Amino acid sequence: MKLCVSFSASSSVTFSKLCQSRYAFKFGKLNPPRLMSTNVPPTKKQKMEKVIGTHNGTFHADEALAVFLLRQTTAYRDASLKRTRDPATLDTCDIVVDVGAVYDESKQRFDHHQRGFTEIFGHGFETKLSSAGLVYKHFGKEVISNRTQLPGDHSSIQTLWLKLYKEFIEAIDAIDNGISQYPTDTKPRYRSRTDLSSRVGALNPPWNQPLDTEGMDNQFFKASELTGTEFLGRLDYYANAWLPARDLLVSALQSSKEKVDPNGKVILLDNFLPWKEHLFDLESESVVPPSAIYIVYPDENGNWRVQAVPVSPESFDSRKALPEAWRGLRDDILSEASGVPGGVFVHASGFIGGNKTKEGALQLAKLALDM
C-alpha cells in the first residue's frame, strides 16, 4: 500500500508505507515525486480520501510538523495534502491547518493567525499556540498512543503528552508567534541558527532563487519529514528511556525507605539512571516529599558514588553537600578522614564523592547526614 500525498491542486508525491511496530518505527525510503495533473480541485463528493489543507508559499516548522502529526492519526494516515490559500479549495479539505483564520475543532480548522486568538496549551503552559501546538493539543495523545501501542487512557500517555509539549512543541509555538525566550533587552552573547525552526526555514529557497509550485511542495515535504523524524525520535527516547527511569526511581524511593533510611534522606539505586529531573518532578507532584539528601549509585568503573541532591535541577548548590572535612581528599587519606575504608574521592565542592563498595558509599552518606 502506498500513501499518495498531493501537495497542491496540480501535483502529488508518493510516500513509502510507514513501518510501525510496538517499540520501533522506521521510515521507508521515499519514492521519487510522481506529478499528477489535476486542472480542477475535486469536490467533497468526488474525493476518495481525506484531504489536509495548509497554505502554499513559504513554510515554517509549525505547519510542517502539524501535517506530519496528522498523518500519524487513524483518520488522516492516508490523507493527501493541498497547499493553497484559495478559500474555495480549502473548503473542500477535511481539515485545515495554519491558514483560513479560523480555530474551530468541530469544523477541523486549526489556524492561529486571526485577531483575538489566545489559545494556550494549559497545564501550566502559557505560550500562545501555533498550528503545531493546536494539532498536538487535540491529536497528540492519539499520536503517542499509536506510536507506543499503549491504550489511550494509560497514565503514561498523559505524562508523555505533557513532556513532549514542554521539551519539543512549545518552542515551535513560541518561535512561530514571535515570543522571545528571554527578555528582549538582554543582548545574546552569541547567535544560534541551528534550532529546528531555523533548519526548517533554511529549506525555503533563497529570495533570488525562486522555485515553482512543484519545487516548493517538494521542499515542504522535506521540512515535514525533518520535523516529524525529530519529533518521533524524541518521543521514542522519552517513552523507552526517560519514562522507565521515572518508574525505577519511584521503586527505589520506596525500597530505600524500607531498607536504607526510613526518613527517605538516603536513596539507593541498584543501577545508574538519570534521576535528578524525575526526583524534582515527583516532589512537585507531591508523589514524594522533598526529603532526599544523598543518592547512592554504581558508576561505570565498578565503584559507588554518593551524590548530593541539588536545591533545584539546574543548581550547583546542594541541599546538603558532603562534609567540608572530606572535600578534596582521595583514597587512603579520605578513608582515614572519614573512618570508612575504600575511599575513592570527594569533590572539592562536596557535591559528589565515591567509595569502592556499596556498603562504604552508604556509610559515607549516613555519616554525612549528621556532620
Helices and strands as residue ranges (DSSP letters): E 3-8, E 11-15, E 19-20, E 25-26, E 51-54, H 61-70, E 80-83, H 87-90, E 95-97, E 103-104, G 105-107, E 109-110, E 120-122, E 125-128, H 131-148, H 155-164, I 165-169, H 170-176, H 196-201, H 213-237, I 238-242, H 243-259, E 266-268, H 276-284, E 294-298, E 304-308, G 324-326, H 331-338, E 343-346, E 352-355, H 358-369
